Amino acid sequence: MESIPEKCCRGCRDCRETKPLSEFWRWSHAKDGYGVYCKPCGSIRNGQYRARRRERQGLPPAIPTPRAPQVPEGMKWCRDCGEVKALDGFPIASNKANGRQSYCKPCFQARVVASRIKVHGDRREYHLRHRYGIGVADVERMLEGQGGACLICEKPDPQHVDHDHETGKVRGILCFNCNQGLGNFRDDVRSLIRAVGYLMRGSSWKGKGLDGFQVSRHRLAAA
């Protein structure tokens, strides 16, 4: 039996022009797998449908997406800033035909930051959630419980979250110097005790005793 040649052209219902099938969008519900409108006419219909839907929803008209200009080989147009840049100015994307994202590196990074802020809040909120599993409100409550002061040196308005590096548990809110000091000592209690003894042997500590340390230790227990 002689095979029937594949249909190569068809007419568009809107513009009434006969065009190759490559000029029609794919449509799985059609028998031949192609829609009944050519790509330009289909784009117009899609735009009209979106405009009617936004009108029903009470939304303002959508801002038209700018068309990509003709760019030389090895270059790419960024949809956000509208600039034409070299391909290495775009992040790598394995799922794109040219292997690059649709937005240049600065615009892509700006979109990533905006997405984080939309989901997690500002940068500090994202950092706290990602690093310690707590939010800004949790830090404020902990700081209020500490009397608004660093748990070690008692200086006001500490901003650094201190946590156990083995368990990940948050221990308190410290000032930069105290938090950095614990990190430099790697949370080694024996080294810290020896450091206290070393300081107490100095002339500046003679006669002062441990009154200040006793107060801090009481505040630590209370917290």
C-alpha distance (Angstrom), angle and dihedral (degrees) to the residues before:
residue distance angle dihedral
M1 . . .
E2 3.76 . .
S3 3.84 113.7 .
I4 3.79 119.1 -120.8
P5 3.81 111.6 -118.3
E6 3.80 114.7 -114.3
K7 3.77 114.8 -100.6
C8 3.80 108.1 -107.3
C9 3.83 102.5 -177.8
R10 3.78 140.5 33.5
G11 3.80 140.4 175.5
C12 3.81 124.0 -102.1
R13 3.83 114.1 -127.6
D14 3.82 92.5 -141.0
C15 3.79 108.2 40.6
R16 3.85 92.9 24.4
E17 3.79 90.7 -138.5
T18 3.80 123.0 139.1
K19 3.78 110.4 -126.3
P20 3.82 139.0 167.2
L21 3.79 115.8 -88.1
S22 3.80 89.0 -112.1
E23 3.83 86.7 70.6
F24 3.82 90.8 61.8
W25 3.81 127.7 78.1
R26 3.78 118.5 -113.3
W27 3.83 114.1 -102.4
S28 3.80 118.9 -178.1
H29 3.83 93.5 -159.5
A30 3.81 93.4 62.7
K31 3.80 120.4 89.1
D32 3.80 93.0 -124.3
G33 3.83 93.5 37.1
Y34 3.82 95.8 -112.4
G35 3.80 133.2 104.0
V36 3.80 125.5 -116.5
Y37 3.82 95.4 -117.9
C38 3.80 126.1 67.5
K39 3.78 118.2 -119.8
P40 3.85 97.3 -97.0
C41 3.81 92.6 47.2
G42 3.80 91.4 43.5
S43 3.82 90.6 52.8
I44 3.81 90.2 51.8
R45 3.81 91.3 50.3
N46 3.81 91.9 47.9
G47 3.80 90.7 51.1
Q48 3.80 91.5 49.8
Y49 3.82 90.9 49.3
R50 3.82 92.5 50.4
A51 3.81 90.6 48.0
R52 3.84 91.9 52.4
R53 3.82 91.0 47.1
R54 3.82 92.4 51.4
E55 3.81 89.2 48.1
R56 3.84 91.2 52.8
Q57 3.80 89.5 49.3
G58 3.79 92.0 50.5
L59 3.81 93.1 -116.2
P60 3.82 125.2 143.2
P61 3.81 117.7 -105.8
A62 3.79 113.6 -78.5
I63 3.79 118.8 -105.6
P64 3.83 107.7 -110.7
T65 3.79 114.4 -110.5
P66 3.82 109.6 -117.3
R67 3.77 116.2 -114.6
A68 3.79 118.3 -114.9
P69 3.82 112.2 -107.7
Q70 3.76 124.4 -133.9
V71 3.81 106.7 -82.9
P72 3.82 128.9 -169.8
E73 3.79 121.2 -109.9
G74 3.78 114.3 -77.6
M75 3.81 91.3 27.4
K76 3.81 133.1 95.6
W77 3.81 136.9 -161.7
C78 3.83 118.9 -125.8
R79 3.79 113.5 -136.9
D80 3.82 93.8 -150.3
C81 3.80 107.1 44.2
G82 3.83 94.2 24.1
E83 3.81 93.1 -133.7
V84 3.79 125.9 136.7
K85 3.79 110.1 -130.4
A86 3.80 139.6 168.0
L87 3.81 116.1 -84.2
D88 3.82 92.4 -110.6
G89 3.81 87.1 63.3
F90 3.83 88.8 69.7
P91 3.83 126.6 73.4
I92 3.80 116.6 -106.2
A93 3.83 115.8 -99.0
S94 3.79 119.0 -178.1
N95 3.81 92.3 -165.3
K96 3.81 94.4 59.7
A97 3.78 124.1 89.3
N98 3.81 93.2 -124.6
G99 3.81 93.7 36.7
R100 3.83 94.3 -115.1
Q101 3.80 136.4 101.6
S102 3.81 121.3 -106.5
Y103 3.82 91.6 -116.8
C104 3.80 128.9 59.4
K105 3.80 118.6 -112.9
P106 3.85 97.4 -94.4
C107 3.82 92.7 46.1
F108 3.81 92.0 43.9
Q109 3.81 90.8 51.8
A110 3.81 90.5 48.1
R111 3.82 89.4 53.4
V112 3.82 91.0 49.7
V113 3.82 91.2 51.9
A114 3.81 91.7 46.3
S115 3.80 90.3 50.8
R116 3.82 91.4 50.8
I117 3.79 91.6 49.6
K118 3.81 90.7 48.5
V119 3.82 92.2 52.6
H120 3.80 103.2 31.7
G121 3.82 105.6 19.3
D122 3.81 123.0 -120.6
R123 3.81 125.0 -4.9
R124 3.80 94.5 -92.2
E125 3.80 91.2 52.7
Y126 3.82 90.4 50.1
H127 3.81 92.3 47.1
L128 3.81 93.1 49.4
R129 3.81 93.4 46.9
H130 3.79 93.2 45.9
R131 3.83 96.7 43.7
Y132 3.81 105.6 31.7
G133 3.80 107.2 11.9
I134 3.83 93.4 -119.2
G135 3.79 134.0 100.8
V136 3.79 137.0 -133.8
A137 3.82 90.8 -92.6
D138 3.82 90.4 55.2
V139 3.80 90.9 51.4
E140 3.80 90.8 50.1
R141 3.81 91.1 51.9
M142 3.80 91.7 49.0
L143 3.80 91.1 48.0
E144 3.79 90.8 50.4
G145 3.82 89.3 52.1
Q146 3.81 88.8 53.1
G147 3.79 92.0 53.8
G148 3.80 91.6 -108.3
A149 3.82 92.6 -70.0
C150 3.80 138.9 106.4
L151 3.80 110.7 -89.9
I152 3.80 92.0 -132.5
C153 3.80 111.3 35.0
E154 3.84 96.0 18.2
K155 3.80 93.5 -132.8
P156 3.81 112.4 152.9
D157 3.80 127.5 -105.3
P158 3.83 103.0 20.0
Q159 3.79 114.3 -173.5
H160 3.81 107.2 -174.7
V161 3.81 123.4 96.8
D162 3.80 112.7 -138.4
H163 3.81 119.4 -155.8
D164 3.79 140.3 173.4
H165 3.80 106.1 -98.2
E166 3.81 92.1 -150.3
T167 3.82 100.9 46.8
G168 3.81 99.4 21.9
K169 3.82 90.4 -131.7
V170 3.81 115.0 149.2
R171 3.82 110.6 -120.3
G172 3.79 103.7 -177.2
I173 3.79 148.7 -58.1
L174 3.80 115.0 -74.2
C175 3.78 137.4 177.6
F176 3.80 118.3 -104.2
N177 3.82 95.7 -100.7
C178 3.81 95.4 49.7
N179 3.79 93.4 43.8
Q180 3.81 90.8 47.8
G181 3.80 90.5 46.8
L182 3.81 93.2 55.0
G183 3.77 89.1 47.9
N184 3.80 92.2 51.3
F185 3.82 89.6 51.0
R186 3.83 88.7 46.9
D187 3.83 90.3 -131.9
D188 3.82 89.5 -69.4
V189 3.82 104.2 157.7
R190 3.82 94.1 -167.0
S191 3.79 91.6 54.4
L192 3.80 90.7 48.3
I193 3.82 91.8 51.1
R194 3.79 90.5 49.7
A195 3.79 89.2 49.2
V196 3.85 89.5 53.7
G197 3.81 90.0 50.8
Y198 3.77 90.0 48.3
L199 3.80 91.8 53.0
M200 3.81 92.9 45.6
R201 3.81 90.7 57.6
G202 3.77 88.9 61.1
S203 3.81 120.4 97.4
S204 3.82 93.4 -117.5
W205 3.83 90.8 65.6
K206 3.82 98.3 48.8
G207 3.79 111.8 120.0
K208 3.81 94.8 6.8
G209 3.78 97.3 95.1
L210 3.82 119.5 -174.5
D211 3.82 100.3 -60.0
G212 3.78 93.1 122.3
F213 3.80 91.4 46.4
Q214 3.81 91.1 51.1
V215 3.80 90.5 55.5
S216 3.77 92.6 49.5
R217 3.79 92.2 46.9
H218 3.81 90.1 52.4
R219 3.81 90.7 50.4
L220 3.80 90.6 48.8
A221 3.81 90.9 53.2
A222 3.80 91.1 48.1
A223 3.80 91.9 50.8
